[in-house]
Amino acid sequence: MAQLKKLYMADRLEDLEVLTVIPDISSKSLKMLLNTAKKLLITADDYRIRGDQELAYISYMKYFNMLSIIRKKSDYAQNKGMVREELGDSDANRRIMDTLEQLSNVLSERYEALLPVNANTSAALISPPTKPIDVKSNSLTAHEAYATLGIISCEALFQRMQQKSVLVMDCRSCADYERSRLTYFCAFNVAEELITPGMSAGRLQARLSSSAKASWASRSVKESVVLMDWSSKDVQPGDNTPIATLLDILKNWDPDVTYRAPIQILDGGYQHFKMMYPTQCTNPSVERPQQNNNVIDTIDDIEYPSISDITMKEDILNADNSKDKQRPSINRANKPTTLRIHEPSQQNHQLQLQDQINPINEIMRHQAELLEKAQNNDKLLDNASKKWRRMHAEGTTLTASDQELNYNLLQLESKAEDYKIENNRLRDKLNRYKEQQPQEKLQYDDETTKHIESKIEERQRLDELHERERLERERQLAIAREAKRHYKPPPTEPAAKTSEGSPPSPMNGILKSVPFDQAAINTSPLYDRSTKPRNERPIATETATTRVRDFSPVVGQNVRRGLTGLKNLGNTCYMNSILQCLSNTPQLMEFCVSNKYKNYISRQNKTNGQIIEEVAALMKVLWNGQYKCVASRDLRYVVGQYQKIFSGVDQQDSHEFLTILMDWLHSDLQTLKVPPKPEIKRASEKAWLEFTKSQESLILHLFYGQIKSTVKCVTCSMESATYECFSNLSLELPPNSNFCHLNQCMDMYFSGEKIHGWNCPTCKTKRDAIKKLDISKLPPVLVVHLKRFYADPSNTGAYIKKQSYLEFPLENLDMKPYIARAESRTQTPKTYKLYAVSNHYGTMEGGHYTAFCKSDSYGRWYKFDDQVVSTLDSSNVVSSAAYILFYTWLPPVDLSD
């Protein structure tokens, strides 16, 4: 707590109370009053922490006056649940009242101490303060002691755990501790049932178990001691809480021990720590035991009290179509920021002022930036096109290097398409400017406007030329694909028999497959959803760990950890892209590289634990810092045994591969048993347990969330909800638009849709209803899949790719608008940052995948293009090639050493 500020607002408490009066606002809505009350409480806490006791007293008094007004509202009775949700229950308000009373007593004493001594007044009437005002006196309450000793963040505790310098006392109940606890060796349980007020440290020690006593004895030698309960984070916990009592025992009733540093309390408690560092906990999916609160639970079941609360999908689409095409407006003076990062801030400010005075300047500067980037791309595209035409004229067979040229062309064409979209948007922006400006202004800007228009038209002609060249190249590739389809390879010798009891070598299938130069040209991806992994699994007489793996490594010099490429084994770029994104998921990589996964492998599932073993083995070589690139032959072989479409040389869908791989990895690690809870009231928790079958995994803890599907009857407003787990969200792109934003896709996905013929259990007949999705459980890693491929209505069985340019945030993706009521009250972070993108270039007939990943270890973006790894400017992360986005709110984990 900060040093107390001098009294400056009044001479006595009665004068302060005059300032706490709230005007008549009873006509305001209950929701507005609740928001005001919350702001008053936050303001009061802030003033108190900063040492301004007078303003704190005024704000606390206003809060309770506002609470009195709320309780007199006519609709208070039917909204008690909402009030409790926003302002807390009676116990929470009782603690606030205790704080106010304590503040009132201290202020009264301080005012009395400032009163001047009047000679005409009897000395008996001027009694001095009963005790000096000293915030550091030995008579500190548990509230004040908590503030004085301080709080430690989860990040700081994790660092101390890595240094093995901290002793953690977990004062949750013994049952909660057994269900889930820290894996840290110097953390132990001082169970809340053992802690009673007034006891000494010696008496408490006598109640501990023998193993806990040994840890207890080390409190004097550890550099720091941290106390932890479920969720303490307020700087003033209740005096009767176990953590406040334990703090009092250690501070005031442990005379034989001198602590090396002030004792601290973990901010947010175990509930927050397990979300930030799930690999440091035995069962991070455990939830805090719920207090009985029938009102809140009932309200949780009702997601939308009124039909009008649901935003419909058609409303969003109509709004998007009717809005100005420039939505949202982009300040091009700040994009890309990396281009002007070294410019003086004063110059940037002057440019922005000029843009406000004359918007045509901003359009002209935007065009100059666009033309510079587009012209650089044109040079690369022209050179690559010349090489392609020369190769095709000579009629040579495609080699590996030729295939790299094809992949490079696809990426350059994708960039050219992005610049084409930007040029068209620039043209639209100029047209809007001309429509909005008066004629005199247009005459003044006439020369500048004509210059911009000429450059736009010149760019359009170049775009048309590139489009003709692309179509011609696609025609030539189509001829090559058709020739390959009719190609019959010569018969090969039968494979040599393997020794009895040994599985076939992964090299057998690869060496006998189509050579790379024949298989290089991409074919249409297969989407046979019926070919899911079969229930029967191959009988494995030898585990993957005993097999000598063939990574075919290429040794490199000064290769940094995590920056090793993956060879293309014949259209395996879809697999490489996903593996590199997973490789840059820090918590998963730390789990694999450190061999922690070995303690959780299941041998009772259909993949026999082989998938996680091969993924972990591959990640280890990606992170050993020795190789420029390696091959994923063994992983590809094992994956192909359980899903045949991944064993061939045809291009596949990276999203389908990711979804199946996530299921396999979860199944391979699904060994964390979840103790049964005594009573589960919430439907979402029951659905989660049904999905996990009380056995969980790190994959589940990282990637899996839960969707709540609400159906509401239009006639009687009866509401029904079902729950489904997900490892990624598949979002549609807005129709008839070549430019959109991620929030538009989210709005569409989580909007309401009309359904007909729903069997309403209340009406007992078929009714029209509205279906709405919300996230009832946010995962730490949120994977977003963009549905770019859709069925071609004019060609049965064919697919078309939607090449829309999607803008998405690299930081601060806010998911609060899309979560269910119950999830909004959890401490789970709701804001995400981007760390990886799986890109797809080209079309369904011929395409290529890459990955853009931000390394936590090096703090910058990298491009993973099969075996080639290169740095990437953050301004190039967003493109029309984005296919799968990986977001997280987890803290970074440095694996570079």
Secondary structure, 3 states (H helix, E strand, C coil): CCCCCCCCCCCCHHHHHHCCCCCCCCCCCHHHHHHHHHHHHHHHHHHHHCCCHHHHHHHHHHHHHHHHHHHCCCCCHHHHHHHHHHHCCHHHHHHHHHHHHHHHHHHHHHHHHCCCCCCCCCHHHCCCCCCCCCCCCCCCCHHHHHHHHCEECHHHHHHHHHHCCEEEEECCCHHHHHHCCECCCCEEECCHHHCCCCCCHHHHHHHCCHHHHHHHHHHHCCCEEEEECCCCCCCCCCCCCHHHHHHHHHHHCCCCCCCCCCCEEECCHHHHHHHHCHHHECCCCCCCCCCCCHHHHHHHHCCCCCHHHCCEHHHHHHHHHHCCCCCCCCCHHHCCHHHHCCCCHHHHHHHHHHHHHCHHHHHHHHHHHHHHHHHHHHHHHHHHHHHHHHHHHHCCCCCHHHHHHHHHHHHHHHHHHHHHHHHHHHHHHHHHHHHHCCHHHHHHCHHHHHHHHHHHHHHHHHHHHHHHHHHHHHHHHHHHHHHHHCCCCCCCCCCCCCCCCCCCCHHHHHHCCCCHHHHCCCCCCCCCCCCCCCCCCCCCCCCHHHCCCCCCCEECCCCCCCCCEECCCCCCHHHHHHHHHHHCCHHHHHHHHCCHHHHHCCCCCCCCCHHHHHHHHHHHHHCCCCEEEECCHHHHHHHHHHCHHHCCCCCCCHHHHHHHHHHHHHHHCCCEECCCCCCCCCHHHHHHHHHHCCEECHHHHHHCEEEEEEEEECCCCCEEEEEEEECCEEEECCCCCCEEEHHHHHHHHCCEEEEEEEEECCCCEEEEEEEEEEEEECCCEEEEEEECEEECCCCCCCEEECCCEEECCCCCEECHHHECHHHHCCCCCCEEEEEEEEEEEECCCCEEEEEEEEECCCCEEEEEECCEEEEECHHHCCCCCEEEEEEECCCCCCCCC
